[in-house]
Amino acid sequence: MASVEERQSIHLSVNGREFEADVFPRWTLADVLRHQMGLTGTHVGCEQGVCGACTVLLDGEPVRSCLMFAVQAEGQEIVTVEGVTPDEGLSPLQEAFRAHHALQCGYCTPGMLLTAEALLKRNPHPDEEAVRAALTGNLCRCTGYQFIVDAVLDAAQRGGEK
Amino acid sequence: MAQAMRPQMMGARVSRVEDPRLLSGQARYMDDIQVPGMLEVAFVRSPHAAAKIVRIDVDQARSMPGVHAVLTYHDCPVLLWERDTYKVGQPVLAQEAVYYVGQPVVAIVAENRYLAEDAAELVRVQYEPIEPVLDMRQAILETPRRVHQHAENVFFHKEYSTPGFEEAFNQAAHHLSATFRTNRQTAVSLEPRGTAAMVDAASGRVTVYASTQSPHRMREDISHFLQIPEHLVRVIVPEVGGGFGMKANCYPEDIVVTAAARKLKKPVKWVSDRLESLLSDVHARDDIHDVDVAFDDTGKIIGIRDHLMADGGAFPAYPFSGAVGETSLASRVLTGPYDIPHLATTIDCTYSNKTPLGAYRGVWGPIASFIQEGIVDRVARALHLDPAEVRRRNMIQKQQFPYRNAARMIYDEGSYLESMEEALRLIDYPGFRQRQAEARRQEKYLGVGISVFVEPTAMASSEAGSVGYESCTIRMEPSGKVTAALGLGPSGQGHETTMAQIIADQLGVPFEDVVILHGDTDSAPYGGGTGGSRSGPIGGGAALVAGRQMRERLVKYAAALLEAGEADIELGDGKAWVAGVPDRSITIRTIAETAYTNVKKIPEGLPIGLELTARYLPKRPVTFSNGTHIAEVEVDPATGVVKVTRYAVVNDCGRLINPTIVEGQIHGGVAQGIGAAVLEALRYNEDGQLVTTSLLDYLLPESTDVPRMAIRHLETPSEGEGGIKGMGEGSLIAAPAAVVNAISDALEPFGGMVDTLPVTPKDVRTLVQSGRQG
């Protein structure tokens, strides 16, 4: 096993692209995504695994990228907010967030979007209770959640259509 | 002179221009600022609440590979505050002693944060701990000792009384007393604080990226404390992930980071982690109020006596002491929306060995509302009257405006009683009382809490360390596109949208043609920043005045170029035309081209180009928003758990710029209010250690803690520009009182009333048990 003092070469699959990176084993996935790969849409809010701002999808499941090391993510498909954003314009879920004013400062927004993406994949027609339950792991200090819940419900109802 | 345009964008539910970048992960927050060679800082912070520093040994840290500098007080000898203001100022790095857990002592500058933290562990500081001063009431009595040897603990004392207070108070038929306690809370912006500084080798100018609400104030502070001429400092505020008053201060770290960048001639960045933020962001709401109330048989309140105490922490936060702000302003709006003729207040703000107290959204408001609404409910319970009815009997009536309250604050017109009646309808108050009675028969405890609030907004001085006016520069480019800049410091409020709405209406150009700049002292005119609910009424007012002045200039151009009278010119849809003769028109674009490139055609008396700056100072020193919140809760007496189940808001902030954004502000404030009421508390142990240093300990409301809210708007315009009143704080001012009054109402069969914020499940259990014993 490599020493924690030495850099390791790792291979990450992020947003459908392959990346090579030299990382120290103690570097978190969030730090490597942000600072080695320039994917700064993933935000760090607490580094305690509570706030959910750093949420990314790992093989489709929302995880805290502040609570895992980059070396642990090898061999898995990572999706960040940049990966769910179309080349032109916004995704239906992002459009719904905009239409419903589901964001203010925007810091929690990428994590919210990814958690909601995962929910809608698992449960395409959630009711309000299911949406609220799914979002409990993502803290928002600005919106009081109501417009976020509305946006997710609206996106679900539209079934991915714009 | 043309008629003012009928507003089209003002008042419309426009989607925000900020959103696409935020939704796609393209926004640039503090930690996204990265330039080649940038170093990062970690701070060594005090582990003691109070201790003498015997020795600081940084040799090992300094020699660690990857470390560029280790700074102590001697490398950055700056005190926040001039000593004469509150007699003490915080050294940006601790000098001979430490005064609170988390106080910065040593700064490590290294190649990255990981290495900086490694090096921080190699710093050896030898402390001699002394007994900390932690109890507010004791501290006021200088017990067990003074926090600062050369200053009394009470650093702010003030007394006020209405003439004839004692006589009126003593003659009243009824009296009651209560002590209200608010525990320490803090803003917890999801993006922590941060600062980055770099020196431009060519010009010698210093660029400081700061996550702040007050860009110009930050420039002044850095210029002043580090003695850099102001024009050689540029403050840039990147995207700010929430501020809520907490980012209105200049902090020690801002100064140290800038000093380090100058010393090392390298870009240097510091971003707080959550542990640091809970320790070192300003705290708020550490207040005790000893209250006596006099009232008559009908429930009419005659007088309030209040001893207001606040624990300001170890130093006055710079440039705004939260303890002084919370108490002195609470003392002035303590009578809220009620016509209470007599008031006597005594204020004591004390030092302690805790984190400095600063601003958190609402500052004094949530405390004052909690007390004022708690008083009304206590009067109602004492006289067996309905709480809504007691409010009706005390409410300031329409014909009393402008109303001078017992603390001599002048209230402009509002909709106090209407807002309450409308909110009672929204929540179906009579229906609720029936449900409550039925539920009680099944030993279920529902409660409803009413909170009628006033929100003093757009005050000349606010927690933003602010000026009373705001500035707006409008530059119409040669193509007719518009660039406008304001001195505001938004952190999610959507100013790029709302200010563009206002300006587009004035200039008659499409909303998309207006771009709003802010947060860069090189492009924005000097302004007061964002805080104290000033951006809408004062910033919006400045945008309106600047827009009107630019409009007047466009009209002069159009009149000259169309050979018509100015009074006949109308503007809209990117054109100017002669009223009633739409064919006689000219595009705004052509006017703009003329102003810059066809200067011979510029009408006489007009300057070349289309650029101007307007400053707007409201005539009134304050304008009052108002409204009513009603919360419905279910309390489980067995577990003490409170669930907020229904919520109604009637809000009046004058003319609305964008109702959707206003509703977003209300939702967020209510969520914070629920946190303030039942979840959020910064707790110190007996050694002065803050024991709530993670978000697992300091609990924020989650999506399942906040109910769906019903909102109605009333619009009583202010007398200021656009009729706008501020509204950023009102919802957090009102909500805690609504929730705790609802809890008291639910627990009415047990007898007690909530007197503490937050009220935890344990507190609820205590209320239930003491009631059962009683």
Chai-1 contact restraints between the chains, C-beta under 6 A:
chainA,res_idxA,chainB,res_idxB,connection_type,confidence,min_distance_angstrom,max_distance_angstrom,comment,restraint_id
A,T40,B,D32,contact,1.0,0.0,6.0,A-B,restraint_1
A,G41,B,G25,contact,1.0,0.0,6.0,A-B,restraint_2
A,G45,B,L190,contact,1.0,0.0,6.0,A-B,restraint_3
A,C46,B,R274,contact,1.0,0.0,6.0,A-B,restraint_4
A,C46,B,L695,contact,1.0,0.0,6.0,A-B,restraint_5
A,E47,B,D273,contact,1.0,0.0,6.0,A-B,restraint_6
A,Q48,B,R274,contact,1.0,0.0,6.0,A-B,restraint_7
A,Q48,B,S694,contact,1.0,0.0,6.0,A-B,restraint_8
A,Q48,B,L695,contact,1.0,0.0,6.0,A-B,restraint_9
A,V50,B,L695,contact,1.0,0.0,6.0,A-B,restraint_10
A,V50,B,L696,contact,1.0,0.0,6.0,A-B,restraint_11
A,C51,B,L695,contact,1.0,0.0,6.0,A-B,restraint_12
A,A53,B,L190,contact,1.0,0.0,6.0,A-B,restraint_13
A,V81,B,G25,contact,1.0,0.0,6.0,A-B,restraint_14
A,E82,B,G25,contact,1.0,0.0,6.0,A-B,restraint_15
A,T85,B,S24,contact,1.0,0.0,6.0,A-B,restraint_16
A,L90,B,L23,contact,1.0,0.0,6.0,A-B,restraint_17
A,Q94,B,L23,contact,1.0,0.0,6.0,A-B,restraint_18
A,F97,B,L23,contact,1.0,0.0,6.0,A-B,restraint_19
A,R98,B,S15,contact,1.0,0.0,6.0,A-B,restraint_20
A,R98,B,D19,contact,1.0,0.0,6.0,A-B,restraint_21
A,H101,B,T660,contact,1.0,0.0,6.0,A-B,restraint_22
A,H101,B,G664,contact,1.0,0.0,6.0,A-B,restraint_23
A,L103,B,L22,contact,1.0,0.0,6.0,A-B,restraint_24
A,Q104,B,G492,contact,1.0,0.0,6.0,A-B,restraint_25
A,Q104,B,G664,contact,1.0,0.0,6.0,A-B,restraint_26
A,C105,B,G241,contact,1.0,0.0,6.0,A-B,restraint_27
A,C105,B,G242,contact,1.0,0.0,6.0,A-B,restraint_28
A,C105,B,S491,contact,1.0,0.0,6.0,A-B,restraint_29
A,C105,B,G492,contact,1.0,0.0,6.0,A-B,restraint_30
A,G106,B,L22,contact,1.0,0.0,6.0,A-B,restraint_31
A,G106,B,A27,contact,1.0,0.0,6.0,A-B,restraint_32
A,Y107,B,L190,contact,1.0,0.0,6.0,A-B,restraint_33
A,Y107,B,E191,contact,1.0,0.0,6.0,A-B,restraint_34
A,Y107,B,G241,contact,1.0,0.0,6.0,A-B,restraint_35
A,C108,B,L190,contact,1.0,0.0,6.0,A-B,restraint_36
A,T109,B,L22,contact,1.0,0.0,6.0,A-B,restraint_37
A,P110,B,G25,contact,1.0,0.0,6.0,A-B,restraint_38
A,R132,B,S703,contact,1.0,0.0,6.0,A-B,restraint_39
A,R132,B,T704,contact,1.0,0.0,6.0,A-B,restraint_40
A,L135,B,S703,contact,1.0,0.0,6.0,A-B,restraint_41
A,T136,B,E702,contact,1.0,0.0,6.0,A-B,restraint_42
A,T136,B,S703,contact,1.0,0.0,6.0,A-B,restraint_43
A,T136,B,T704,contact,1.0,0.0,6.0,A-B,restraint_44
A,L139,B,L700,contact,1.0,0.0,6.0,A-B,restraint_45
A,R141,B,L190,contact,1.0,0.0,6.0,A-B,restraint_46
A,R141,B,G242,contact,1.0,0.0,6.0,A-B,restraint_47
A,C142,B,G492,contact,1.0,0.0,6.0,A-B,restraint_48
A,C142,B,G668,contact,1.0,0.0,6.0,A-B,restraint_49
A,T143,B,G664,contact,1.0,0.0,6.0,A-B,restraint_50
A,T143,B,H667,contact,1.0,0.0,6.0,A-B,restraint_51
A,T143,B,G668,contact,1.0,0.0,6.0,A-B,restraint_52
A,G144,B,H667,contact,1.0,0.0,6.0,A-B,restraint_53
A,G144,B,G668,contact,1.0,0.0,6.0,A-B,restraint_54
A,G144,B,V670,contact,1.0,0.0,6.0,A-B,restraint_55
A,G144,B,A671,contact,1.0,0.0,6.0,A-B,restraint_56
A,G144,B,V706,contact,1.0,0.0,6.0,A-B,restraint_57
A,Y145,B,S703,contact,1.0,0.0,6.0,A-B,restraint_58
A,Y145,B,V706,contact,1.0,0.0,6.0,A-B,restraint_59
A,Q146,B,H667,contact,1.0,0.0,6.0,A-B,restraint_60
A,Q146,B,R708,contact,1.0,0.0,6.0,A-B,restraint_61
